[in-house]
């Protein structure tokens, strides 16, 4: 995994996501072989998905904005930007936020917004 080029945080995220998916698949397979009707969970799953969709709507909008900014390369680390009456240098540009360091050395994390 060290040669994959992924950061440690992304590697941990992918590992945990893979573990959750494997455990969930295992549970579904065991319930199927036990003869339980899995269609009962369809209504619950739909309601849960709808609730999560509304709850995470803003997060996904910010994430999409971050990918657009990363893709078109309109700003990059090292660029100087102005926020109101303050100036700062872009220290880090991620998919969810931008890290800006002002002249007085304070780092501000600015979320990507649509």
N, C-alpha and C positions, 0 to 999 in steps of 0.2 A: 504494500500500500504506500510505502514511502516514495516509490518511483512513479506513482500515478499522477503527480502534479496537483493533487487536491490538497487543500489546507486541512489541518488536523480537525477543525470544527466540521468541515464538510464530510470528512471521513467518518467521524463519530455519528453525524446525522444520518448518513446513508446506512451505517451499520445498525443503528437503532430502528430506523424505518424498515429495513430488511427483516430484522428480528420480529417486529410487530406484525409485518405481513405474513411471515412464515407461521407464527403462532396462530394468527387469525385463520389462515388457510387450514392449519391442522385442526382447529376447533370445528370449523365448518365440515371438514371431511369426517371427523369422528361423529358429529351430530347426524350427518347423512347416513353413516353406516349403522348408527343406533336406531334408525328408522323414524327419527323425528321429522315432522313436516317443517321445512325451512321457510315456507311461504308466510308463516306467522310473523317472521322477522321483517318481512318486506315493508309493512306499514310503519313499523318502528324505525327501520332504516331510512325510509323516505322522509319521515318527520325529522329525524336527526340530521339528515343531509340538508333539508330546507333550513333548519335552525342554524346549522354551521355556515351555510351559504350566506345567510343574512348577516351573521355575526362577523364573518371574515371578509366581507365585501370590501371594506376600506383597505385592509391589509393587502389583499390581492391587487387592488387598484394601484397602491403604492409600489408593489413589487413589479407590476407591469410597467409602470413609469420608469422604474430603475433600470429595467432591461432595455427599454427604448433609449434612455440616455447612454447606457453602456454600448448599445449597438451603433448609434449614430456618431458617437465619439465627439459630440459637440463641446463637452467639457472633459477635462482630464486632470489628474493630480498635478499640482504645481501651478494651475491657473489661478489668477487673482479674481475674486468676485466681490461684489458689494451687496450688503444686506442692510437696507435702510441707510444709516449714516456710518456703518462699520465696514471695514475692508478686511478680507481674509484670504488665505491661500488654501486651496483644496489639498488636504492631506491624504484622504482616502475616499474613493468613489466605489460604493457597493451597490447592490441591487435594491436595498431597502433604505439606505441613508447615505448622506455625504458628510464627511468629517472636515470641518473648516477650522483653521487655526488663525485667530486674529493677531493683530500687531502686538497686543499685550501678552500673547502666549496662551490664551485660553482656547481650549478646543470645544467647538460646538458641533453636536450631531444634529443634522437637519434631515428629517424624513422626506422621502420622495413623495410628492403629491401630484395628483392629476389636475 
